Amino acid sequence: CVTGCFCCPTSTFVICNCNPGYHMVYTPDRDGCTCEKNCAAGFYGDGRVCSPCPAPGTTDAAIYSNQITECFVPANTNITDNSGTYQYTANCKYTN
């Protein structure tokens, strides 16, 4: 099967049990499923490559963070620019 995956063919589909550090994604066009790499907290990725969230962003968990929209600036983070210092009062998610 694919990297990070133990596959068990059945009569109708393939069941994948992913190794630690991977999560399963259903792929009807392939073997029925595949295992994609988890990104560490503070990163998001496409299942192969992990990229850091834009500073000062982070993610909640080290799994399933596959879109930049899962990155956020945590509440109580201070940002300083030429106009002064600002504080986020709630988590602020990134958008596309």
N, CA and C atoms as a LAMMPS dump frame, in Angstrom:
ITEM: TIMESTEP
0
ITEM: NUMBER OF ATOMS
288
ITEM: BOX BOUNDS ff ff ff
-5.0000000000000000e+02 5.0000000000000000e+02
-5.0000000000000000e+02 5.0000000000000000e+02
-5.0000000000000000e+02 5.0000000000000000e+02
ITEM: ATOMS id mol type element x y z
1 1 1 N 0.855 -1.187 0
2 1 2 C 0 0 0
3 1 3 C 0.899 1.248 0
4 2 1 N 0.59 2.233 0.783
5 2 2 C 1.348 3.476 0.771
6 2 3 C 2.124 3.638 2.063
7 3 1 N 3.074 4.553 2.091
8 3 2 C 3.89 4.809 3.267
9 3 3 C 3.017 5.097 4.471
10 4 1 N 3.346 4.487 5.605
11 4 2 C 2.634 4.759 6.841
12 4 3 C 1.352 3.987 6.99
13 5 1 N 1.141 2.951 6.174
14 5 2 C -0.161 2.298 6.137
15 5 3 C -0.04 0.788 6.2
16 6 1 N -0.872 0.166 7.027
17 6 2 C -1.083 -1.283 6.994
18 6 3 C -2.422 -1.497 6.313
19 7 1 N -2.459 -2.203 5.202
20 7 2 C -3.71 -2.355 4.461
21 7 3 C -4.225 -3.784 4.561
22 8 1 N -5.535 -3.885 4.688
23 8 2 C -6.194 -5.175 4.771
24 8 3 C -7.301 -5.221 3.725
25 9 1 N -7.073 -5.841 2.57
26 9 2 C -8.126 -5.899 1.552
27 9 3 C -9.322 -6.721 2.04
28 10 1 N -10.512 -6.259 1.751
29 10 2 C -11.736 -7.01 2.021
30 10 3 C -12.418 -7.239 0.68
31 11 1 N -13.601 -7.791 0.714
32 11 2 C -14.283 -8.062 -0.554
33 11 3 C -14.757 -6.787 -1.239
34 12 1 N -14.935 -5.697 -0.487
35 12 2 C -15.47 -4.48 -1.103
36 12 3 C -14.526 -3.282 -1.052
37 13 1 N -13.589 -3.241 -0.119
38 13 2 C -12.693 -2.092 -0.027
39 13 3 C -11.457 -2.456 0.787
40 14 1 N -10.538 -1.531 0.891
41 14 2 C -9.309 -1.73 1.647
42 14 3 C -9.409 -0.946 2.945
43 15 1 N -9.082 -1.592 4.039
44 15 2 C -9.058 -0.914 5.332
45 15 3 C -7.613 -0.567 5.64
46 16 1 N -7.341 0.679 5.948
47 16 2 C -5.984 1.082 6.296
48 16 3 C -5.915 1.437 7.771
49 17 1 N -4.971 0.859 8.452
50 17 2 C -4.643 1.249 9.815
51 17 3 C -3.319 1.98 9.725
52 18 1 N -3.322 3.239 10.054
53 18 2 C -2.135 4.064 9.838
54 18 3 C -1.146 3.936 10.988
55 19 1 N 0.112 4.03 10.638
56 19 2 C 1.179 4.049 11.629
57 19 3 C 1.088 5.323 12.458
58 20 1 N 1.691 5.346 13.647
59 20 2 C 1.741 6.588 14.421
60 20 3 C 2.353 7.71 13.585
61 21 1 N 1.762 8.89 13.682
62 21 2 C 2.253 10.026 12.91
63 21 3 C 1.546 10.216 11.587
64 22 1 N 0.574 9.332 11.284
65 22 2 C -0.207 9.409 10.054
66 22 3 C -1.696 9.336 10.394
67 23 1 N -2.552 9.843 9.511
68 23 2 C -3.996 9.704 9.662
69 23 3 C -4.584 9.195 8.348
70 24 1 N -5.73 8.51 8.442
71 24 2 C -6.349 7.916 7.269
72 24 3 C -7.223 8.92 6.527
73 25 1 N -7.153 8.872 5.207
74 25 2 C -8.006 9.673 4.34
75 25 3 C -8.659 8.722 3.344
76 26 1 N -9.975 8.772 3.239
77 26 2 C -10.7 7.926 2.292
78 26 3 C -10.466 8.421 0.874
79 27 1 N -10.066 7.522 -0.02
80 27 2 C -9.781 7.874 -1.412
81 27 3 C -10.449 6.851 -2.322
82 28 1 N -11.697 7.101 -2.717
83 28 2 C -12.413 6.122 -3.539
84 28 3 C -11.77 5.865 -4.895
85 29 1 N -10.976 6.805 -5.383
86 29 2 C -10.346 6.639 -6.697
87 29 3 C -9.089 5.788 -6.636
88 30 1 N -8.595 5.489 -5.424
89 30 2 C -7.388 4.656 -5.299
90 30 3 C -7.762 3.327 -4.638
91 31 1 N -7.033 2.918 -3.652
92 31 2 C -7.278 1.643 -2.98
93 31 3 C -8.405 1.702 -1.961
94 32 1 N -9.068 2.823 -1.816
95 32 2 C -10.111 2.967 -0.824
96 32 3 C -9.7 3.879 0.31
97 33 1 N -8.419 3.942 0.581
98 33 2 C -7.928 4.861 1.602
99 33 3 C -6.425 5.013 1.454
100 34 1 N -5.903 6.019 2.106
101 34 2 C -4.462 6.232 2.137
102 34 3 C -4.123 6.851 3.48
103 35 1 N -2.88 6.813 3.852
104 35 2 C -2.423 7.425 5.101
105 35 3 C -1.599 8.655 4.767
106 36 1 N -1.928 9.763 5.415
107 36 2 C -1.204 11.008 5.204
108 36 3 C -0.483 11.41 6.476
109 37 1 N 0.653 12.04 6.291
110 37 2 C 1.496 12.466 7.405
111 37 3 C 0.802 13.547 8.228
112 38 1 N 0.846 13.408 9.554
113 38 2 C 0.376 14.465 10.444
114 38 3 C 1.436 15.549 10.527
115 39 1 N 1.008 16.781 10.641
116 39 2 C 1.935 17.884 10.867
117 39 3 C 1.969 18.199 12.358
118 40 1 N 3.103 18.64 12.843
119 40 2 C 3.243 19.018 14.248
120 40 3 C 2.393 20.247 14.536
121 41 1 N 2.07 20.452 15.79
122 41 2 C 1.337 21.654 16.192
123 41 3 C 2.084 22.879 15.683
124 42 1 N 1.348 23.842 15.141
125 42 2 C 1.959 25.041 14.576
126 42 3 C 2.262 24.938 13.095
127 43 1 N 1.947 23.781 12.505
128 43 2 C 2.191 23.536 11.088
129 43 3 C 0.912 23.035 10.431
130 44 1 N 0.804 23.204 9.121
131 44 2 C -0.274 22.627 8.324
132 44 3 C 0.369 22.033 7.089
133 45 1 N -0.307 21.112 6.417
134 45 2 C 0.33 20.501 5.261
135 45 3 C -0.646 19.789 4.359
136 46 1 N -0.086 19.163 3.315
137 46 2 C -0.897 18.488 2.307
138 46 3 C -0.803 16.97 2.403
139 47 1 N -0.319 16.454 3.523
140 47 2 C -0.157 15.012 3.68
141 47 3 C 1.237 14.528 3.341
142 48 1 N 2.031 15.383 2.696
143 48 2 C 3.413 15.042 2.352
144 48 3 C 4.384 16.066 2.927
145 49 1 N 4.061 17.342 2.78
146 49 2 C 4.947 18.423 3.204
147 49 3 C 4.224 19.275 4.234
148 50 1 N 4.892 19.589 5.338
149 50 2 C 4.328 20.45 6.378
150 50 3 C 4.968 21.834 6.283
151 51 1 N 4.137 22.864 6.409
152 51 2 C 4.597 24.254 6.374
153 51 3 C 4.211 24.933 7.681
154 52 1 N 5.042 25.854 8.176
155 52 2 C 4.681 26.532 9.419
156 52 3 C 3.534 27.508 9.201
157 53 1 N 2.683 27.641 10.213
158 53 2 C 1.65 28.673 10.169
159 53 3 C 2.345 30.032 10.164
160 54 1 N 1.767 31.023 9.492
161 54 2 C 2.363 32.362 9.524
162 54 3 C 2.453 32.876 10.964
163 55 1 N 3.571 33.463 11.325
164 55 2 C 3.773 33.979 12.688
165 55 3 C 2.78 35.092 12.97
166 56 1 N 2.207 35.138 14.127
167 56 2 C 2.421 34.274 15.298
168 56 3 C 1.402 33.144 15.392
169 57 1 N 1.012 32.582 14.272
170 57 2 C -0.028 31.567 14.257
171 57 3 C 0.412 30.212 14.752
172 58 1 N -0.573 29.381 15.073
173 58 2 C -0.35 28.019 15.523
174 58 3 C -1.56 27.188 15.135
175 59 1 N -1.58 25.92 15.503
176 59 2 C -2.747 25.055 15.34
177 59 3 C -3.037 24.413 16.688
178 60 1 N -4.252 23.893 16.853
179 60 2 C -4.634 23.255 18.114
180 60 3 C -3.935 21.93 18.342
181 61 1 N -3.772 21.142 17.292
182 61 2 C -3.302 19.777 17.468
183 61 3 C -2.332 19.402 16.368
184 62 1 N -1.696 18.263 16.57
185 62 2 C -0.712 17.798 15.608
186 62 3 C -1.308 16.863 14.576
187 63 1 N -2.636 16.819 14.454
188 63 2 C -3.253 15.953 13.46
189 63 3 C -4.269 16.716 12.628
190 64 1 N -4.46 16.297 11.415
191 64 2 C -5.467 16.82 10.496
192 64 3 C -5.325 18.301 10.19
193 65 1 N -4.207 18.91 10.442
194 65 2 C -4.012 20.331 10.12
195 65 3 C -3.53 20.429 8.687
196 66 1 N -4.467 20.326 7.748
197 66 2 C -4.061 20.251 6.351
198 66 3 C -4.396 21.501 5.554
199 67 1 N -4.899 22.541 6.202
200 67 2 C -5.197 23.787 5.501
201 67 3 C -4.752 24.961 6.354
202 68 1 N -4.344 26.043 5.693
203 68 2 C -3.911 27.232 6.431
204 68 3 C -5.051 27.789 7.286
205 69 1 N -6.287 27.488 6.915
206 69 2 C -7.425 27.98 7.696
207 69 3 C -7.525 27.318 9.07
208 70 1 N -6.727 26.291 9.317
209 70 2 C -6.669 25.68 10.642
210 70 3 C -5.631 26.36 11.526
211 71 1 N -4.866 27.282 10.952
212 71 2 C -3.937 28.1 11.735
213 71 3 C -4.715 29.26 12.345
214 72 1 N -4.283 29.706 13.497
215 72 2 C -4.925 30.846 14.143
216 72 3 C -3.923 31.583 15.024
217 73 1 N -4.214 32.845 15.272
218 73 2 C -3.45 33.63 16.247
219 73 3 C -4.166 33.446 17.577
220 74 1 N -3.482 32.939 18.602
221 74 2 C -4.139 32.664 19.875
222 74 3 C -4.613 33.931 20.592
223 75 1 N -5.707 33.785 21.342
224 75 2 C -6.197 34.876 22.184
225 75 3 C -5.082 35.335 23.123
226 76 1 N -5.087 36.602 23.462
227 76 2 C -4.12 37.237 24.369
228 76 3 C -2.741 37.435 23.753
229 77 1 N -2.622 37.238 22.429
230 77 2 C -1.367 37.51 21.73
231 77 3 C -1.286 39.002 21.455
232 78 1 N -0.142 39.594 21.761
233 78 2 C 0.081 41.015 21.497
234 78 3 C 0.779 41.193 20.155
235 79 1 N 0.319 42.164 19.384
236 79 2 C 0.916 42.531 18.092
237 79 3 C 1.288 44 18.182
238 80 1 N 2.505 44.321 17.782
239 80 2 C 2.953 45.714 17.815
240 80 3 C 3.314 46.163 16.413
241 81 1 N 2.83 47.35 16.032
242 81 2 C 3.229 47.969 14.769
243 81 3 C 3.478 49.451 15.033
244 82 1 N 3.62 50.248 13.978
245 82 2 C 3.929 51.675 14.138
246 82 3 C 2.837 52.451 14.865
247 83 1 N 1.619 51.915 14.882
248 83 2 C 0.508 52.6 15.538
249 83 3 C 0.392 52.271 17.014
250 84 1 N 1.013 51.194 17.459
251 84 2 C 0.925 50.813 18.864
252 84 3 C 0.884 49.313 19.04
253 85 1 N 0.454 48.887 20.223
254 85 2 C 0.36 47.471 20.562
255 85 3 C -1.11 47.084 20.681
256 86 1 N -1.456 45.95 20.104
257 86 2 C -2.821 45.451 20.105
258 86 3 C -2.825 44.049 20.677
259 87 1 N -3.936 43.657 21.29
260 87 2 C -4.064 42.311 21.834
261 87 3 C -5.299 41.632 21.246
262 88 1 N -5.109 40.381 20.763
263 88 2 C -6.241 39.585 20.291
264 88 3 C -7.028 39.126 21.513
265 89 1 N -8.328 39.357 21.513
266 89 2 C -9.158 38.959 22.659
267 89 3 C -9.757 37.561 22.469
268 90 1 N -9.684 37.038 21.265
269 90 2 C -10.162 35.677 20.963
270 90 3 C -9.246 35.072 19.909
271 91 1 N -9.29 33.765 19.75
272 91 2 C -8.521 33.129 18.673
273 91 3 C -8.97 33.712 17.352
274 92 1 N -8.015 34.034 16.47
275 92 2 C -8.325 34.627 15.17
276 92 3 C -7.822 33.679 14.091
277 93 1 N -8.751 32.995 13.384
278 93 2 C -8.388 32.028 12.351
279 93 3 C -7.975 32.711 11.059
280 94 1 N -7.04 32.077 10.355
281 94 2 C -6.642 32.554 9.033
282 94 3 C -7.719 32.189 8.016
283 95 1 N -7.823 32.986 6.953
284 95 2 C -8.76 32.699 5.878
285 95 3 C -7.975 32.585 4.574
286 96 1 N -8.597 32.021 3.559
287 96 2 C -7.938 31.899 2.243
288 96 3 C -7.959 33.218 1.519
